[in-house]
Amino acid sequence: MSAAAALAALVEEAWAGLVRARRMTTASVLTIAISIFLVGVFLLVVENLRGLVETVRGETSVTVFLKPGTSADAREDLERVARDSRLVGSVRHVTPEEARTRFATWWRSLSTAAGAMATNPFPESLEFDLPPDAVRSAALPGLLKNLTAHRAVEEVQFDVEWIRRLRGAVGIVQTGGSALAVILVLGVAFTIANVVRLTILLHRDEIEILRLVGAPELLIRGPFLLGGLVQGLVGSLLALALLGGAYRALVWWSSRSQENLASLLGLRFLPAGTAALLLAGGLLAGLLGGLIAVRRRNLA
């Protein structure tokens, strides 16, 4: 028998076994899909949290809110203090009216209320953009202290601590997702093993005949291993389809909100490498389940 003919025979036997135990096969594929879908949700959350950290880190700035009635001279003196530190890349002066316009743009559902106020509640501010190296500089705390102590300053806002906390949250979610992935892959593997074991029982007579005629172990065990791989593959593909559908639904819903949360949060799907990893996880679970099922005592 040629290699192509042997492969065709393996595929035919594997398919016949899955069809014969189609109810268990369907339940197994659905279990795989749900399990990998849950892992994919964790990875999707991690991916978007990581993207948010990168976005915020790339736009790191110190916002200084000025006291009402601050003179131009006091504001220029504050800018000089910031520039003399050599930690500031650029300076933006934000007037109260510009601040109100920003708010109305970002939060459109509240724009009418913001514009209807008799007085402008938004303070004047200065925004100091920091290059990436400045965030780790030992001189940064001194600059923040000098800015806070300046006579024209009402409040200094700097989000580096929030970025650190968000980065820590990403690590926690990623660790939890990895632990969940290991547990679910093992659970999926045992589910596949039970389905394959049932298929073996249904083919008991054929296995005995193959052994009597001296058929190679590859022809006996191969269809069941291939059946496990097929279940893992189909379940993984179904999980990715569900994950993609859920992501598109979330983007559609958030884009229809007045604030357009999809654009505001910069939602993004899993990169190709991560999606391939989920697919590989399903195949690994299928292979592991098949190996558990075709142990010699199950085929004896």
Long-range contacts (C-beta under 8 A, 24 or more apart in sequence): 6-218, 6-219, 9-219, 10-218, 10-219, 10-222, 10-223, 10-226, 11-226, 13-222, 13-223, 14-222, 14-223, 14-224, 14-226, 14-227, 14-230, 15-230, 16-223, 17-196, 17-199, 17-202, 17-203, 17-223, 17-224, 17-227, 18-199, 18-227, 18-230, 18-231, 20-199, 20-202, 20-203, 21-195, 21-198, 21-199, 21-202, 24-194, 24-195, 24-198, 25-195, 25-231, 27-195, 28-191, 28-192, 28-194, 28-195, 28-231, 28-235, 29-231, 29-234, 29-235, 29-238, 30-235, 30-238, 31-187, 31-188, 31-191, 31-235, 32-188, 32-191, 32-192, 32-231, 32-232, 32-234, 32-235, 32-236, 32-238, 32-239, 32-282, 32-285, 32-286, 33-235, 33-236, 33-238, 33-239, 33-242, 34-239, 35-184, 35-185, 35-187, 35-188, 35-235, 35-239, 36-184, 36-188, 36-235, 36-236, 36-239, 36-240, 36-278, 36-281, 36-282, 37-239, 37-242, 37-243, 38-180, 38-184, 39-177, 39-180, 39-181, 39-184, 39-278, 39-281, 40-239, 40-240, 40-243, 40-270, 40-278, 41-243, 41-246, 42-173, 42-174, 42-176, 42-177, 42-180, 42-181, 43-177, 43-270, 43-274, 43-278, 44-243, 44-247, 44-269, 44-270, 45-173, 45-177, 46-170, 46-173, 46-174, 46-177, 47-268, 47-269, 47-270, 47-271, 47-274, 48-265, 48-266, 48-267, 48-268, 49-166, 49-169, 49-170, 49-173, 50-170, 51-266, 51-268, 52-166, 52-265, 52-266, 53-163, 53-166, 53-167, 53-170, 55-266, 56-159, 56-162, 56-163, 56-166, 57-132, 57-135, 57-163, 60-129, 60-130, 60-132, 60-135, 60-159, 60-160, 60-163, 61-127, 61-128, 61-129, 61-130, 62-88, 62-127, 62-128, 62-130, 62-143, 62-144, 62-147, 62-156, 62-157, 62-158, 63-125, 63-126, 63-127, 63-128, 63-156, 63-157, 63-158, 64-125, 64-126, 64-127, 64-128, 64-147, 64-153, 64-155, 64-156, 64-157, 65-123, 65-124, 65-125, 65-153, 65-154, 65-155, 65-156, 65-157, 66-123, 66-124, 66-125, 66-126, 66-152, 66-153, 66-154, 67-152, 67-153, 67-154, 68-123, 68-124, 70-124, 70-152, 71-152, 74-151, 74-152, 75-126, 75-152, 77-150, 77-152, 78-126, 78-147, 78-150, 78-152, 78-153, 79-126, 81-146, 81-147, 81-150, 82-126, 82-128, 82-143, 82-147, 85-139, 85-142, 85-143, 85-146, 87-130, 87-131, 87-134, 87-137, 87-139, 87-140, 87-143, 88-128, 88-129, 88-130, 88-134, 88-143, 89-128, 89-129, 89-130, 89-131, 89-134, 90-128, 90-129, 91-126, 91-127, 91-128, 91-129, 92-126, 92-127, 92-129, 93-124, 93-125, 93-126, 94-124, 94-125, 94-126, 94-127, 95-124, 96-120, 96-122, 96-123, 96-124, 99-123, 99-124, 99-125, 106-259, 106-264, 107-259, 108-258, 108-259, 108-260, 109-258, 109-259, 123-154, 135-160, 181-281, 185-281, 185-284, 185-285, 185-288, 186-285, 186-288, 188-232, 188-235, 188-282, 188-285, 188-289, 189-285, 189-286, 189-288, 189-289, 189-292, 190-289, 190-292, 191-289, 192-228, 192-231, 192-232, 192-285, 192-286, 192-288, 192-289, 192-290, 192-293, 193-228, 193-288, 193-289, 193-290, 193-292, 193-293, 194-293, 195-227, 195-228, 195-231, 195-289, 196-224, 196-227, 196-228, 196-289, 196-290, 196-293, 196-294, 197-293, 197-298, 199-224, 199-227, 200-224, 200-293, 200-294, 200-298, 200-299, 207-299, 220-299, 221-294, 221-299, 224-290, 224-293, 224-294, 225-287, 225-290, 225-291, 225-294, 226-290, 227-290, 228-286, 228-287, 228-288, 228-289, 228-290, 228-291, 228-293, 229-283, 229-286, 229-287, 229-290, 230-286, 231-286, 231-289, 232-282, 232-283, 232-284, 232-285, 232-286, 232-287, 232-289, 233-279, 233-282, 233-283, 233-286, 235-282, 235-286, 236-278, 236-279, 236-281, 236-282, 236-283, 237-279, 237-282, 239-278, 239-282, 240-275, 240-278, 240-279, 243-270, 244-269
